[in-house]
Amino acid sequence: MLRPIALYLSIGLLSIISAVFVIKTIPLETIHIQKAMLHLFRRLEYFSLFFIFYASIRNLRQIKAYLLVLIGTIVLVSLYGFGQKYLYWPAFSTMNREFAKGWQLYLTEHARVLSTFGGHYDLAAFIMMAEVLLWSIFFALRKIYLKILLFAVIAMAFWTLILTASRTSFIAYLLGLMLMFFFWAYKKGIFWSVSRFFLVSFLSIAVMLSFGDLSERFTKFLKIDQRLSGIKMLLTSPIGKPPKDKAFFLENNPDALSEITSKSDQPPKLVRPSDVYQDLPLMINKDGTLSAVARTYSQTAYRYDLSTAIRLDALWPQAIRAFMRNPLLGSGYSTLNKAQLTDFTEAESTDNDFLRSLGETGILGFLAFYGTLFFILYYLWKNLEIMKDPILFSLSAGFAGLLGGLLVNAVYIDVFESSKVAFSFWALTGISLASVRILKEQNRQPVPKPRIADIEKALRFVKLRLTSFVKSDLFFLLLISILAFSLRYYKINTPLADWHSWRQADTASVTRNFVKNGVNILFPTFDDLSNVASGKDNPKGLRFVEFPLFNLFHFLLDQFLVGLTLESKGRLTSIFSSIGTLIFLYLLVRKYSGRLQAILTSFFFAVLPFNIFFSRTILPEPFLVFTSTGMIYFFDKFLEIKDKLKKLVKLSLFLAFAVSSLLSKPYAAFLFPVLSYLWFRNSGFNIKSVIKLAFLLIFISLPFIAWRWWASHFPEGIPANLWLLNGDGIRFKGAFFFWLFADRLGRLILGFYGLPLLILGILAKKGKEGSLYVFWGLSILLYVTVFATGNVRHDYYQVLTIPIITIFLGQGAVFMIDLSRKFISAVKTYAVLIILIIFMEMFGWYYIRDFYNINHPEIVEAGQAVELKTPRNALVIAPYNGDTAFLYQTRRSGWPVMEKSIEDMIKMGAHYYVSVNFDDLTKKLYSEATVEDPEKRKYKLIEATAKYVVIQLVPDNKLPR
């Protein structure tokens, strides 16, 4: 140990010399040089504890005596911390320059306990070290009363750790436990160590999350409170329409509450970072007088908390800049926090010991110091076999764990520069290495290489489990699901202005109104107030198309995920639905056609470019495919199972998916023939079974019928839809077959080269599935035929056809493989199969890739301008040929078309006009908004660029507030 420590000190000295004479980050002045040398001598002081303890220990009895002293110290430190927290015992802090003068402080409610240490971070690091070491000793004790006493000490220390509210030290504690139990595995075995580690970790996390400010800090850091608040709002929001006229409402108004409630009952106002409990002003000295100035916080502080922001915004960048000045030797001790070269800083902090070491002593100092620490770990591990005494073994294992914990702590605080922590650490280092030295002197034999006690058994167990997992359905499902998710994540953050953005915007705006106004599933609304969709004026923006089930799940995901846009979360809702469909397809095909076809079916479902795009759009169709496939799967499981309880569970799941699929889109009813086939195949075809099936199908249709009855009361919210059947008379004409089978199926979905596989799959001999796939295919053909115009006009209508198409593709691929085993060369068959799949993907992507494009980015720019420069409740005219995609970008309700004159539109409530097309109307409004004479100026120009124009149509006093 002497050599590595001497090496580090030598590098530190060279770093100072370099800082003074080479890069000149330390001024050539006595006070600055003395200060840098003082930092070097301070580290020598820390190291001295190691040499003192290492040299003074002569026998193992001394080591155990030191451990008893350490346990007593932990008890006293914890007791004094409790006194500070609960009994107003005084605290003395060095956390800032003024307190360090010796002020006698008392802790407030949210202040962190610091006990006999200068700061709560130092106490937390010390307690972390103690906890890991005490747990190690706990498992070495054999007498039950000693275990009970030591457990009481562990509990005291752990509660002290919670009172420090240090997230870093708690994480370091868990990872330190992991390393400690890893060392114990060499004595007790992997199974023993893993089971104890999970038991201790679970107990610790459960206590931490249940009590104290530490749980609150983790909750805020992970934004769990934000995730749960939205779900809570959903569960507590009313469903029906609120009464009008003379109804009175009980309002949770913070201003009114202050008159009748205590402060603890009032809802909090988020005007500062989550870890700032009292927003005290800064006292600034201006011309000899102190002035109070309001504090300002960075976006990082609001996003995370103040302590994280200080590191990310200031301390860590300073250390990185210092390292870049001289990567080999750094910029010298005590130079990282200086704004100017001649500044004299009285305190140093980086709150990351790794960055501080790199910044002050460069790569050489970093490697010397942390190389020493890793050498200590290696030295202890190397000599584990000679540690027969359980207490001494626990000391080595515990010390290894606490060192690992300190390395984790070093990510967030300067733990190895903290005097009380450093003194304790190097003293324990001396004790631990002295125990090894004594044991080696007693042993005098070559030390065998450490070996985990049950390594052979563990390896066999892991191999067995791994082999079983690789052969399991779960493994294949996991691989294909990861592939599917990765492909669908492409361009997930792009604005909602890609292919079919008008339909996606209509769907997304319903969710956005849920977020803005609260969830009311009986009155879904979107942004379009025009009469374009229904032919009737729709001043409330009602939207009674599909039941807003997709929007409900979109809303839930929005409340749970923090940091993504609403559009990204909508796409994720569809992606998760698509992966759910993939799983159902795999399980269903696995049952009837075997694993190979199941893998190929789910693979095709995952990689078809057409399906990739539409299963990440904000449309109800991906959710419909998920629920309808789940309906078939659970109906099949319900018919298969004989156990009454399991049968009831499967029936409940079937009913949930069936009702959900019909509410999502009534097109799910076209899959009833598939359910009928499964039913009659299981129950036989007779009058009794027909009546039961009819009753079941009617029962699952009742919620949809009720929804349609309810929607009929609001005809202005129901878009015209009869034209979807055969509005243009295209059914069975040449154009019908061309668009659906040649263009959509052959070109878009299968990229031409998938057609042979589809045809082979249809022609393949029936297997265990019987006519299941045939009925499924015929049901889809019936759907396409009935809704002929809808399917021809809108390519996303074919999303419902994808499951059976991929089933036939998988069956066709298996058919080719089976042919190669009997009649055709295997090499040729596999080569042709691979070529067909690759070309299908290539051409499919070629025709789909433009769907991701944003062809009119100007609507996004104009929408952002409207959002920034108009009131939140303003009504906007955003003419875009009736397309609501432009209106959606404004985040305002309004009209996507000029359905009347501008004067009539103003009477209807329009406040602003925004346009990206400089047509005659736009030019007229622009000219009237830019008249030089204010008295003749009819409108007000808000913003005009080469791409868009925003015009205010009403006076300022008529704008919504």
ZAMARGU-4260 file (C-alpha; in steps of 0.2 Angstrom, whole numbers, plus 5000, padded with zeros to 4 digits):
<rodrens>
0) 5000/5000/5000 | 5015/5012/5003 | 5020/5012/4985 | 5002/5016/4977 | 4999/5030/4990
5) 5016/5037/4987 | 5013/5037/4969 | 4997/5046/4971 | 5005/5059/4982 | 5019/5062/4970
10) 5007/5064/4956 | 4998/5077/4966 | 5014/5086/4969 | 5017/5086/4950 | 5000/5092/4947
15) 5003/5108/4958 | 5020/5111/4950 | 5011/5110/4933 | 4997/5121/4939 | 5009/5135/4945
20) 5022/5134/4931 | 5015/5126/4916 | 4996/5129/4914 | 4996/5143/4927 | 4979/5139/4935
25) 4987/5143/4952 | 4994/5160/4954 | 5013/5161/4958 | 5008/5169/4975 | 5012/5162/4992
30) 4994/5160/4999 | 4988/5151/4983 | 5003/5139/4983 | 5001/5136/5002 | 4983/5132/4999
35) 4986/5119/4986 | 4999/5111/4996 | 4987/5111/5011 | 4975/5101/5000 | 4989/5089/4997
40) 4994/5087/5015 | 4976/5084/5020 | 4976/5069/5009 | 4992/5063/5017 | 4983/5066/5034
45) 4969/5054/5028 | 4982/5041/5022 | 4991/5042/5039 | 4976/5034/5048 | 4979/5019/5037
50) 4997/5017/5042 | 4993/5020/5061 | 4980/5007/5062 | 4989/4995/5050 | 5005/4996/5060
55) 4997/4996/5078 | 4987/4980/5076 | 4996/4965/5083 | 4982/4952/5085 | 4965/4948/5080
60) 4958/4952/5098 | 4962/4970/5094 | 4952/4970/5078 | 4936/4964/5087 | 4939/4977/5100
65) 4939/4990/5087 | 4923/4983/5079 | 4915/4985/5096 | 4921/5003/5097 | 4914/5006/5080
70) 4897/4999/5085 | 4896/5010/5100 | 4901/5025/5089 | 4887/5021/5077 | 4874/5020/5092
75) 4880/5037/5099 | 4879/5045/5082 | 4862/5038/5078 | 4856/5044/5096 | 4862/5061/5093
80) 4854/5062/5076 | 4837/5057/5084 | 4839/5070/5097 | 4842/5083/5083 | 4826/5077/5074
85) 4814/5075/5088 | 4821/5084/5104 | 4829/5100/5096 | 4846/5095/5101 | 4858/5108/5093
90) 4867/5105/5076 | 4883/5112/5070 | 4885/5113/5051 | 4899/5117/5039 | 4887/5117/5024
95) 4890/5135/5021 | 4904/5148/5026 | 4893/5157/5039 | 4887/5141/5048 | 4905/5135/5049
100) 4909/5149/5061 | 4900/5139/5074 | 4882/5144/5074 | 4871/5133/5085 | 4857/5128/5074
105) 4841/5118/5076 | 4832/5108/5063 | 4816/5112/5055 | 4803/5100/5049 | 4811/5096/5032
110) 4829/5099/5037 | 4841/5084/5035 | 4849/5076/5051 | 4868/5079/5052 | 4871/5072/5069
115) 4889/5075/5074 | 4895/5078/5056 | 4897/5094/5047 | 4883/5090/5034 | 4870/5077/5031
120) 4879/5070/5016 | 4894/5066/5027 | 4883/5058/5040 | 4874/5048/5026 | 4890/5041/5019
125) 4896/5036/5036 | 4880/5027/5040 | 4880/5019/5023 | 4897/5012/5027 | 4891/5006/5044
130) 4875/4998/5038 | 4884/4987/5025 | 4898/4982/5038 | 4885/4979/5052 | 4874/4968/5040
135) 4890/4958/5036 | 4894/4955/5054 | 4875/4951/5058 | 4876/4936/5046 | 4892/4930/5054
140) 4885/4930/5072 | 4879/4913/5078 | 4871/4917/5095 | 4853/4923/5093 | 4854/4937/5107
145) 4869/4944/5099 | 4860/4945/5082 | 4845/4953/5091 | 4856/4967/5098 | 4865/4970/5082
150) 4849/4971/5073 | 4843/4984/5084 | 4859/4994/5080 | 4856/4991/5062 | 4838/4998/5063
155) 4844/5013/5072 | 4857/5017/5059 | 4845/5014/5045 | 4833/5026/5052 | 4847/5039/5053
160) 4850/5036/5035 | 4832/5039/5031 | 4833/5055/5041 | 4847/5061/5031 | 4836/5060/5015
165) 4851/5056/5004 | 4846/5047/4989 | 4864/5044/4983 | 4869/5036/5000 | 4853/5025/4999
170) 4857/5019/4982 | 4876/5016/4987 | 4869/5006/5002 | 4860/4994/4991 | 4874/4992/4979
175) 4886/4990/4993 | 4875/4976/5000 | 4876/4968/4983 | 4895/4968/4983 | 4896/4962/5001
180) 4885/4947/4998 | 4895/4943/4982 | 4910/4941/4994 | 4899/4931/5006 | 4895/4919/4991
185) 4913/4912/4992 | 4909/4906/5010 | 4890/4902/5009 | 4886/4900/4991 | 4877/4910/4978
190) 4859/4904/4983 | 4862/4909/5001 | 4869/4926/4996 | 4856/4930/4983 | 4842/4925/4994
195) 4849/4936/5009 | 4852/4951/4997 | 4835/4951/4991 | 4827/4949/5008 | 4838/4964/5015
200) 4835/4975/5000 | 4817/4972/5000 | 4815/4976/5019 | 4826/4992/5016 | 4816/4998/5001
205) 4799/4995/5010 | 4804/5005/5025 | 4812/5019/5015 | 4796/5021/5004 | 4785/5020/5019
210) 4792/5034/5030 | 4802/5050/5030 | 4808/5063/5018 | 4819/5051/5009 | 4804/5042/5001
215) 4797/5059/4996 | 4813/5064/4987 | 4814/5048/4978 | 4795/5050/4973 | 4799/5067/4966
220) 4815/5062/4957 | 4806/5048/4949 | 4790/5059/4946 | 4779/5046/4954 | 4768/5059/4961
225) 4765/5066/4943 | 4761/5049/4936 | 4749/5045/4950 | 4740/5062/4950 | 4733/5060/4933
230) 4726/5042/4937 | 4719/5049/4953 | 4710/5063/4943 | 4703/5050/4931 | 4696/5040/4946
235) 4688/5055/4954 | 4681/5064/4939 | 4663/5063/4936 | 4656/5054/4921 | 4640/5063/4916
240) 4637/5080/4909 | 4637/5094/4923 | 4621/5103/4926 | 4618/5121/4920 | 4607/5136/4923
245) 4606/5140/4942 | 4617/5126/4948 | 4630/5130/4962 | 4647/5121/4963 | 4658/5117/4977
250) 4675/5123/4971 | 4692/5119/4977 | 4698/5137/4975 | 4715/5141/4984 | 4711/5159/4987
255) 4695/5156/4995 | 4701/5141/5005 | 4714/5153/5013 | 4700/5161/5022 | 4692/5145/5030
260) 4706/5132/5032 | 4723/5130/5040 | 4739/5131/5030 | 4741/5112/5031 | 4724/5110/5022
265) 4728/5121/5008 | 4734/5113/4991 | 4753/5117/4988 | 4758/5129/4974 | 4772/5123/4963
270) 4783/5139/4961 | 4800/5132/4965 | 4810/5116/4963 | 4804/5101/4972 | 4817/5101/4986
275) 4815/5119/4990 | 4803/5121/5004 | 4804/5139/5008 | 4808/5152/4994 | 4819/5164/5003
280) 4825/5179/4993 | 4843/5183/4990 | 4851/5197/4999 | 4861/5207/4987 | 4873/5221/4992
285) 4869/5237/4982 | 4879/5252/4986 | 4881/5247/5004 | 4863/5242/5007 | 4856/5225/5007
290) 4841/5222/4994 | 4830/5207/4993 | 4830/5199/4976 | 4819/5185/4971 | 4828/5169/4967
295) 4828/5162/4950 | 4830/5143/4945 | 4836/5134/4930 | 4825/5122/4920 | 4835/5108/4927
300) 4830/5113/4944 | 4812/5113/4940 | 4814/5096/4930 | 4823/5087/4944 | 4827/5097/4960
305) 4839/5110/4966 | 4853/5099/4971 | 4854/5090/4954 | 4853/5106/4945 | 4868/5113/4955
310) 4878/5098/4949 | 4873/5098/4931 | 4873/5116/4928 | 4888/5122/4937 | 4900/5110/4947
315) 4902/5096/4935 | 4905/5107/4919 | 4918/5116/4929 | 4927/5100/4933 | 4927/5095/4915
320) 4934/5111/4909 | 4948/5110/4922 | 4952/5092/4916 | 4953/5098/4898 | 4966/5111/4903
325) 4978/5097/4906 | 4971/5079/4904 | 4987/5071/4912 | 4989/5081/4928 | 4973/5091/4929
330) 4973/5110/4934 | 4979/5107/4952 | 4970/5106/4969 | 4957/5119/4974 | 4956/5126/4956
335) 4939/5120/4950 | 4927/5132/4958 | 4936/5148/4953 | 4928/5160/4942 | 4944/5170/4940
340) 4962/5165/4941 | 4966/5176/4956 | 4950/5170/4966 | 4954/5163/4983 | 4940/5150/4987
345) 4938/5145/5005 | 4929/5129/5001 | 4930/5117/4987 | 4916/5106/4980 | 4912/5096/4964
350) 4899/5084/4971 | 4907/5070/4960 | 4923/5063/4967 | 4928/5055/4950 | 4926/5072/4941
355) 4935/5081/4955 | 4950/5069/4954 | 4951/5071/4935 | 4949/5090/4936 | 4962/5092/4950
360) 4975/5078/4946 | 4971/5072/4928 | 4971/5055/4922 | 4987/5050/4931 | 4980/5055/4948
365) 4963/5047/4944 | 4972/5031/4940 | 4984/5031/4955 | 4970/5035/4968 | 4956/5023/4961
370) 4968/5010/4956 | 4973/5010/4974 | 4955/5007/4979 | 4953/4993/4967 | 4969/4985/4972
375) 4962/4984/4990 | 4947/4975/4984 | 4957/4963/4974 | 4969/4960/4989 | 4955/4956/5000
380) 4947/4945/4987 | 4963/4936/4984 | 4965/4931/5003 | 4947/4926/5006 | 4952/4907/5008
385) 4963/4910/5024 | 4949/4919/5033 | 4941/4905/5043 | 4935/4916/5057 | 4917/4921/5053
390) 4920/4938/5061 | 4935/4942/5051 | 4927/4936/5035 | 4912/4947/5038 | 4924/4961/5041
395) 4933/4959/5024 | 4916/4956/5015 | 4908/4971/5024 | 4923/4982/5020 | 4922/4977/5002
400) 4904/4981/5002 | 4906/4998/5010 | 4920/5002/4998 | 4909/4998/4983 | 4896/5009/4991
405) 4908/5024/4993 | 4912/5022/4975 | 4894/5024/4971 | 4893/5039/4983 | 4907/5047/4974
410) 4896/5050/4959 | 4886/5063/4968 | 4897/5069/4982 | 4916/5072/4986 | 4915/5057/4998
415) 4934/5053/4999 | 4938/5072/5002 | 4925/5072/5017 | 4936/5072/5032 | 4926/5062/5044
420) 4921/5049/5031 | 4939/5048/5024 | 4946/5046/5042 | 4934/5032/5045 | 4937/5024/5028
425) 4956/5024/5029 | 4955/5018/5048 | 4944/5003/5042 | 4956/5000/5028 | 4970/4998/5040
430) 4960/4987/5051 | 4955/4976/5037 | 4972/4974/5029 | 4980/4971/5046 | 4968/4956/5048
435) 4974/4949/5032 | 4992/4952/5036 | 4990/4943/5053 | 4981/4928/5045 | 4995/4927/5032
440) 5008/4927/5045 | 4999/4913/5055 | 4995/4903/5039 | 5013/4902/5031 | 5005/4892/5016
445) 5002/4897/4998 | 4985/4905/4998 | 4973/4895/4986 | 4962/4905/4974 | 4945/4909/4981
450) 4931/4899/4974 | 4912/4901/4977 | 4905/4887/4988 | 4892/4881/4976 | 4898/4887/4959
455) 4895/4870/4951 | 4878/4869/4957 | 4874/4887/4952 | 4882/4885/4935 | 4871/4870/4932
460) 4856/4879/4938 | 4859/4894/4927 | 4863/4883/4912 | 4847/4874/4915 | 4837/4889/4917
465) 4845/4898/4902 | 4842/4883/4891 | 4824/4881/4896 | 4822/4900/4893 | 4830/4900/4876
470) 4818/4885/4871 | 4803/4893/4878 | 4789/4903/4869 | 4794/4918/4880 | 4811/4919/4873
475) 4804/4920/4855 | 4791/4932/4860 | 4803/4943/4869 | 4815/4944/4854 | 4801/4948/4841
480) 4793/4960/4853 | 4809/4970/4855 | 4811/4970/4836 | 4793/4976/4833 | 4795/4990/4846
485) 4811/4995/4839 | 4805/4997/4822 | 4789/5006/4827 | 4799/5018/4838 | 4805/5026/4822
490) 4801/5045/4821 | 4790/5043/4836 | 4793/5061/4841 | 4789/5069/4825 | 4774/5082/4824
495) 4757/5075/4820 | 4758/5080/4802 | 4762/5064/4793 | 4751/5053/4783 | 4733/5053/4788
500) 4737/5067/4800 | 4719/5073/4799 | 4712/5057/4806 | 4726/5056/4819 | 4723/5074/4824
505) 4704/5071/4827 | 4709/5056/4838 | 4723/5064/4847 | 4713/5080/4850 | 4700/5070/4860
510) 4714/5064/4872 | 4721/5082/4873 | 4704/5088/4878 | 4703/5074/4892 | 4720/5081/4898
515) 4715/5099/4898 | 4697/5098/4904 | 4696/5081/4913 | 4690/5064/4907 | 4671/5063/4902
520) 4669/5048/4892 | 4651/5051/4888 | 4655/5068/4880 | 4671/5066/4870 | 4676/5082/4861
525) 4688/5087/4848 | 4694/5104/4841 | 4683/5105/4825 | 4668/5116/4828 | 4663/5116/4810
530) 4649/5107/4801 | 4661/5098/4789 | 4660/5081/4797 | 4641/5079/4801 | 4633/5093/4790
535) 4627/5101/4806 | 4635/5115/4816 | 4645/5108/4831 | 4649/5123/4842 | 4654/5111/4857
540) 4665/5101/4846 | 4657/5084/4851 | 4664/5069/4843 | 4653/5053/4844 | 4662/5041/4832
545) 4670/5027/4841 | 4668/5025/4860 | 4684/5034/4867 | 4692/5019/4874 | 4708/5021/4864
550) 4709/5039/4871 | 4706/5033/4889 | 4721/5022/4887 | 4731/5036/4879 | 4726/5047/4893
555) 4732/5034/4906 | 4749/5032/4897 | 4750/5051/4897 | 4748/5052/4915 | 4760/5038/4919
560) 4774/5043/4907 | 4783/5060/4910 | 4794/5069/4898 | 4786/5064/4881 | 4774/5073/4871
565) 4756/5069/4870 | 4758/5063/4852 | 4773/5052/4857 | 4762/5044/4870 | 4748/5042/4858
570) 4759/5032/4846 | 4766/5022/4861 | 4748/5017/4865 | 4746/5010/4847 | 4763/5002/4848
575) 4759/4993/4864 | 4743/4988/4857 | 4752/4981/4842 | 4764/4971/4853 | 4749/4964/4862
580) 4741/4958/4845 | 4758/4950/4841 | 4758/4940/4857 | 4740/4934/4854 | 4744/4929/4837
585) 4759/4919/4842 | 4749/4910/4856 | 4735/4906/4845 | 4745/4900/4830 | 4757/4891/4842
590) 4742/4881/4848 | 4735/4876/4831 | 4750/4876/4819 | 4765/4874/4829 | 4780/4885/4835
595) 4788/4887/4818 | 4772/4895/4810 | 4769/4905/4826 | 4787/4912/4825 | 4785/4916/4807
600) 4767/4924/4809 | 4773/4935/4823 | 4789/4940/4814 | 4779/4945/4798 | 4767/4955/4809
605) 4782/4963/4817 | 4791/4968/4801 | 4778/4972/4787 | 4782/4990/4783 | 4763/4994/4781
610) 4759/4987/4798 | 4774/4995/4806 | 4768/5013/4801 | 4749/5010/4805 | 4753/5002/4821
615) 4762/5017/4828 | 4748/5030/4822 | 4736/5039/4833 | 4721/5029/4827 | 4709/5017/4835
620) 4713/5004/4822 | 4728/4997/4831 | 4718/4996/4847 | 4704/4987/4838 | 4716/4974/4830
625) 4723/4971/4848 | 4705/4969/4856 | 4698/4959/4842 | 4713/4947/4841 | 4712/4945/4860
630) 4693/4942/4859 | 4697/4927/4847 | 4711/4921/4858 | 4701/4921/4875 | 4686/4914/4867
635) 4696/4899/4861 | 4704/4897/4879 | 4686/4899/4886 | 4680/4884/4876 | 4695/4874/4879
640) 4697/4875/4898 | 4686/4863/4909 | 4690/4869/4926 | 4675/4880/4931 | 4686/4894/4940
645) 4698/4896/4926 | 4684/4895/4913 | 4675/4909/4922 | 4691/4920/4922 | 4693/4916/4903
650) 4675/4921/4900 | 4677/4937/4909 | 4693/4941/4899 | 4684/4937/4883 | 4669/4948/4887
655) 4681/4962/4891 | 4690/4961/4875 | 4674/4958/4865 | 4665/4973/4872 | 4680/4984/4870
660) 4683/4979/4852 | 4665/4983/4847 | 4666/4999/4856 | 4682/5003/4848 | 4675/5000/4830
665) 4659/4990/4826 | 4670/4981/4812 | 4674/4969/4825 | 4657/4961/4822 | 4664/4954/4806
670) 4674/4942/4816 | 4659/4934/4824 | 4659/4920/4811 | 4676/4916/4818 | 4669/4915/4835
675) 4654/4905/4828 | 4666/4892/4820 | 4675/4890/4836 | 4659/4888/4846 | 4651/4875/4834
680) 4667/4866/4833 | 4667/4864/4852 | 4649/4862/4856 | 4642/4855/4840 | 4628/4862/4829
685) 4611/4861/4836 | 4597/4872/4842 | 4603/4873/4859 | 4621/4878/4855 | 4614/4891/4842
690) 4603/4899/4855 | 4617/4900/4867 | 4629/4908/4854 | 4616/4920/4849 | 4613/4925/4867
695) 4632/4928/4870 | 4634/4938/4854 | 4619/4949/4858 | 4625/4951/4876 | 4642/4958/4870
700) 4634/4969/4858 | 4623/4978/4871 | 4636/4991/4877 | 4639/4996/4858 | 4620/4997/4855
705) 4619/5008/4871 | 4633/5019/4865 | 4625/5021/4848 | 4608/5025/4856 | 4617/5038/4867
710) 4626/5046/4853 | 4610/5047/4843 | 4605/5061/4855 | 4619/5072/4848 | 4618/5071/4829
715) 4630/5086/4827 | 4644/5075/4834 | 4641/5060/4822 | 4650/5062/4806 | 4642/5056/4790
720) 4646/5037/4788 | 4634/5028/4776 | 4645/5033/4762 | 4658/5021/4769 | 4647/5006/4763
725) 4646/5009/4744 | 4644/5028/4743 | 4652/5029/4726 | 4645/5013/4719 | 4663/5005/4718
730) 4659/4988/4725 | 4664/4974/4713 | 4669/4985/4699 | 4686/4984/4692 | 4692/4999/4702
735) 4687/4990/4718 | 4698/4975/4714 | 4712/4985/4708 | 4713/4997/4723 | 4710/4983/4737
740) 4719/4968/4730 | 4732/4975/4717 | 4737/4991/4725 | 4734/4989/4744 | 4736/4970/4746
745) 4749/4967/4733 | 4759/4983/4733 | 4757/4992/4750 | 4755/4978/4761 | 4765/4964/4753
750) 4777/4973/4742 | 4772/4962/4728 | 4785/4948/4733 | 4774/4943/4748 | 4760/4937/4736
755) 4767/4920/4733 | 4769/4916/4751 | 4751/4922/4754 | 4744/4911/4740 | 4754/4896/4746
760) 4747/4899/4764 | 4729/4899/4757 | 4732/4883/4747 | 4741/4874/4761 | 4733/4859/4768
765) 4722/4861/4784 | 4730/4856/4800 | 4724/4856/4818 | 4716/4873/4815 | 4703/4865/4803
770) 4694/4879/4795 | 4698/4893/4808 | 4710/4902/4796 | 4698/4901/4782 | 4683/4908/4792
775) 4695/4922/4798 | 4699/4926/4780 | 4682/4925/4774 | 4676/4937/4788 | 4689/4949/4782
780) 4684/4948/4764 | 4666/4951/4770 | 4671/4967/4780 | 4681/4973/4765 | 4666/4970/4753
785) 4653/4978/4764 | 4663/4993/4768 | 4669/4995/4750 | 4670/5013/4748 | 4678/5016/4765
790) 4691/5003/4762 | 4695/5010/4745 | 4696/5028/4751 | 4706/5025/4767 | 4721/5013/4767
795) 4721/5012/4786 | 4705/5002/4785 | 4715/4988/4780 | 4724/4987/4797 | 4711/4974/4802
800) 4716/4963/4788 | 4734/4961/4794 | 4732/4947/4807 | 4725/4934/4795 | 4737/4940/4781
805) 4752/4937/4792 | 4745/4920/4797 | 4744/4915/4779 | 4761/4922/4776 | 4768/4911/4790
810) 4758/4896/4784 | 4765/4899/4766 | 4783/4900/4773 | 4780/4884/4782 | 4773/4876/4767
815) 4788/4880/4757 | 4799/4873/4770 | 4789/4857/4771 | 4791/4855/4752 | 4810/4856/4753
820) 4809/4841/4765 | 4800/4830/4752 | 4802/4836/4734 | 4813/4852/4732 | 4831/4856/4736
825) 4832/4863/4753 | 4845/4876/4748 | 4835/4882/4733 | 4819/4883/4744 | 4827/4893/4758
830) 4836/4904/4746 | 4819/4908/4737 | 4811/4910/4754 | 4824/4923/4760 | 4823/4932/4744
835) 4804/4934/4744 | 4805/4940/4762 | 4819/4953/4759 | 4811/4959/4743 | 4794/4960/4751
840) 4802/4971/4765 | 4812/4982/4752 | 4797/4986/4741 | 4785/4987/4755 | 4797/5000/4763
845) 4799/5009/4747 | 4781/5012/4745 | 4778/5016/4764 | 4793/5027/4768 | 4785/5043/4762
850) 4770/5040/4774 | 4782/5047/4788 | 4786/5063/4779 | 4779/5080/4785 | 4775/5088/4768
855) 4769/5104/4775 | 4780/5109/4790 | 4773/5127/4789 | 4757/5121/4798 | 4768/5116/4812
860) 4777/5133/4813 | 4761/5142/4811 | 4752/5132/4825 | 4767/5136/4837 | 4765/5154/4833
865) 4746/5153/4837 | 4749/5144/4853 | 4762/5157/4859 | 4753/5172/4854 | 4734/5169/4857
870) 4724/5166/4873 | 4722/5148/4878 | 4703/5148/4875 | 4703/5158/4859 | 4694/5151/4844
875) 4704/5150/4828 | 4700/5148/4809 | 4713/5138/4802 | 4708/5134/4784 | 4716/5119/4776
880) 4703/5112/4765 | 4693/5104/4779 | 4709/5095/4785 | 4710/5097/4804 | 4728/5093/4805
885) 4732/5112/4804 | 4719/5116/4817 | 4727/5103/4829 | 4744/5111/4828 | 4737/5127/4835
890) 4731/5118/4851 | 4715/5128/4849 | 4697/5124/4845 | 4690/5132/4829 | 4686/5129/4811
895) 4697/5120/4798 | 4687/5128/4784 | 4678/5144/4779 | 4661/5138/4780 | 4653/5155/4780
900) 4659/5173/4777 | 4672/5180/4789 | 4659/5192/4797 | 4648/5177/4801 | 4662/5167/4807
905) 4666/5181/4819 | 4648/5181/4825 | 4650/5162/4828 | 4664/5166/4840 | 4680/5166/4829
910) 4694/5176/4837 | 4709/5173/4826 | 4713/5168/4808 | 4728/5159/4803 | 4733/5153/4786
915) 4748/5145/4777 | 4739/5148/4760 | 4740/5166/4753 | 4724/5165/4744 | 4712/5180/4740
920) 4704/5179/4757 | 4720/5179/4767 | 4727/5193/4756 | 4711/5203/4759 | 4712/5201/4778
925) 4730/5205/4778 | 4728/5221/4769 | 4714/5226/4781 | 4725/5222/4796 | 4739/5233/4789
930) 4730/5249/4784 | 4741/5263/4790 | 4726/5273/4797 | 4722/5265/4814 | 4704/5270/4813
935) 4701/5261/4797 | 4711/5246/4802 | 4698/5232/4803 | 4709/5218/4810 | 4725/5217/4820
940) 4740/5208/4813 | 4748/5197/4826 | 4762/5189/4815 | 4766/5188/4797 | 4780/5178/4789
945) 4784/5171/4771 | 4776/5154/4777 | 4760/5160/4787 | 4750/5174/4794 | 4741/5176/4810
950) 4727/5189/4811 | 4716/5194/4826 | 4698/5197/4821 | 4691/5205/4836 | 4696/5219/4847
955) 4707/5215/4863 | 4692/5218/4875 | 4682/5204/4866 | 4696/5191/4868 | 4694/5177/4880
960) 4703/5178/4897
</rodrens>
